[in-house]
Amino acid sequence: MAMPLHATFVGGATGPWQVDRLTAVRGEDLPVVERLSVIEGRASALLATTGWTLWGVTSNERYVTRAEHIVLVERQPPLGRPEATRAALIPVRKTDQWWNLSQDERRAIFEERSRHVSIGLEYLPAVARRLFHSRDLGEPFDFLTWFEYAPADAEAFEELVARLHETEEWFSVEREIDIRLVWDAETRRRPL
Amino acid sequence: MAMPLHATFVGGATGPWQVDRLTAVRGEDLPVVERLSVIEGRASALLATTGWTLWGVTSNERYVTRAEHIVLVERQPPLGRPEATRAALIPVRKTDQWWNLSQDERRAIFEERSRHVSIGLEYLPAVARRLFHSRDLGEPFDFLTWFEYAPADAEAFEELVARLHETEEWFSVEREIDIRLVWDAETRRRPL
């Protein structure tokens, strides 16, 4: 995807996603809300009358090689599959130490030592994923990762999260919130 | 620098930098203005009553290796040297084709084939530089690069710009504006 796509995640009292649980995995927590909306673009913080808004932007790839990109594109499903009625929003902030590393050092931790892409590939095409960058927008988190999967794949998704928490890369995470969601709206999910 | 630093470049009728020339090197031009201010943070577009504002953010390094980083940090001068009364602001937008390349392909063009870092190193410590990213902010340019140098180094700076225009990387540039500036204020320049 060449053009950056902005999205705002609005946690509050309304929205088609019902919050199943909201856990501070590491660092400061985030207020618990009942429901979540995902809005294209930068929505006003005023929308979250009772909760919070988090804002991010898709961007160019930062670590993946062409060879890895080809395999990912071949296997990864689109967002919005009708059967993908479970979702996770996982906001993460990494340490200053991570950001002060050079590109080759971050890449080595990310893939050569932590196998971030290789592990993720094992859960395709079950889990759809979109990464939003927030750090350069002055937001409290560096990344907002959005995942979608079917109820039957919920256990596999738990395993994926657990495996990523065992990697060297995860030592660079200083704040992580895990928000699990269930699609709960009159309308069926439709492919985007 | 671990924390992202936002800055707004305001082109208009006021400001300590006098615009010596403003040239569209490639692609659509930008209105000519008389003066320029550099403001920390995101300043309102209303400030530019007669011109334009461009907004960017410093970010983590994207291509440079640790070995290159060490040499750069050792040689690069700070911004704001009293003798550096000339500056250049060079907003650039790259092609969609560039942004669709994977990280290893962009790195190969950037340094292995175009020697972007190596060429730049030859002009240190004469030329101070700070790169601001704009693409993910929804701005019309992808990068705003700010350079500062003394009048005696103006010719060397022209040579640096000309050499970068001869590289393979520059084929990925679809819009480039070259704005040259002269410090013209009552106050002397002070180190930041």
Interface residues (C-beta under 8 A of the other chain):
Chain A: A2 M3 P4 H6 V57 S59 N60 E61 R62 Y63 V64 T65 R66 E68 H69 D96 W99 N100 L101 S102 Q103 D104 E105 R107 H133 R135 D136 L137 G138
Chain B: A2 M3 P4 H6 V57 S59 N60 E61 R62 Y63 V64 T65 R66 E68 H69 D96 W99 N100 L101 S102 Q103 D104 E105 R107 H133 R135 D136 L137 G138
